[in-house]
Amino acid sequence: MHVPLWLALLVVGYLGVKLFRPPAWLIAVVLLGGFLLADSVLAPAVSTLVK
């Protein structure tokens, strides 16, 4: 069974918000921080750390 990555992330995100109820500002900070980090000079270091 092949599930697209966007669908898996959508389901995990929905369940995370529904079950843990984080504040909206925390969600915004995490999304914006990840977006900015992906385009920074630290991206290769994070990529190797995650793998």
C-alpha contacts under 8 A as a table, 3 or more apart, distances in Angstrom:
res1	aa1	res2	aa2	distance
3	V	7	L	6.83
3	V	8	A	6.72
4	P	7	L	5.37
4	P	8	A	6.45
5	L	8	A	5.12
5	L	9	L	6.13
6	W	9	L	5.16
6	W	10	L	6.03
7	L	10	L	5.00
7	L	11	V	6.21
8	A	11	V	5.24
8	A	12	V	6.17
9	L	12	V	5.12
9	L	13	G	5.86
10	L	13	G	5.12
10	L	14	Y	6.02
11	V	14	Y	5.12
11	V	15	L	6.12
12	V	15	L	5.22
12	V	16	G	5.96
13	G	16	G	5.04
13	G	17	V	6.19
14	Y	17	V	5.33
14	Y	18	K	6.02
15	L	18	K	4.97
15	L	19	L	5.83
16	G	19	L	5.37
16	G	20	F	5.66
16	G	21	R	7.32
17	V	20	F	5.56
17	V	21	R	4.92
17	V	22	P	6.29
18	K	21	R	5.71
22	P	26	L	6.63
22	P	27	I	7.05
23	P	26	L	5.44
23	P	27	I	6.72
24	A	27	I	5.18
24	A	28	A	6.28
25	W	28	A	5.06
25	W	29	V	6.12
26	L	29	V	5.09
26	L	30	V	6.16
27	I	30	V	5.28
27	I	31	L	6.18
28	A	31	L	5.25
28	A	32	L	5.95
29	V	32	L	5.20
29	V	33	G	5.72
30	V	33	G	5.10
30	V	34	G	6.03
31	L	34	G	5.26
31	L	35	F	6.17
32	L	35	F	5.07
32	L	36	L	6.12
33	G	36	L	5.19
33	G	37	L	5.92
34	G	37	L	5.05
34	G	38	A	6.06
35	F	38	A	5.35
35	F	39	D	6.88
36	L	39	D	5.44
36	L	40	S	6.44
37	L	40	S	5.10
37	L	41	V	7.99
37	L	42	L	6.77
37	L	43	A	6.17
38	A	42	L	7.76
38	A	43	A	5.24
39	D	43	A	6.59
40	S	43	A	5.65
41	V	44	P	7.08
42	L	45	A	5.33
42	L	46	V	6.26
43	A	46	V	5.15
43	A	47	S	6.03
44	P	47	S	4.97
44	P	48	T	6.29
45	A	48	T	5.33
45	A	49	L	6.15
46	V	49	L	4.92
46	V	50	V	6.06
47	S	50	V	5.25
47	S	51	K	6.29
48	T	51	K	5.19
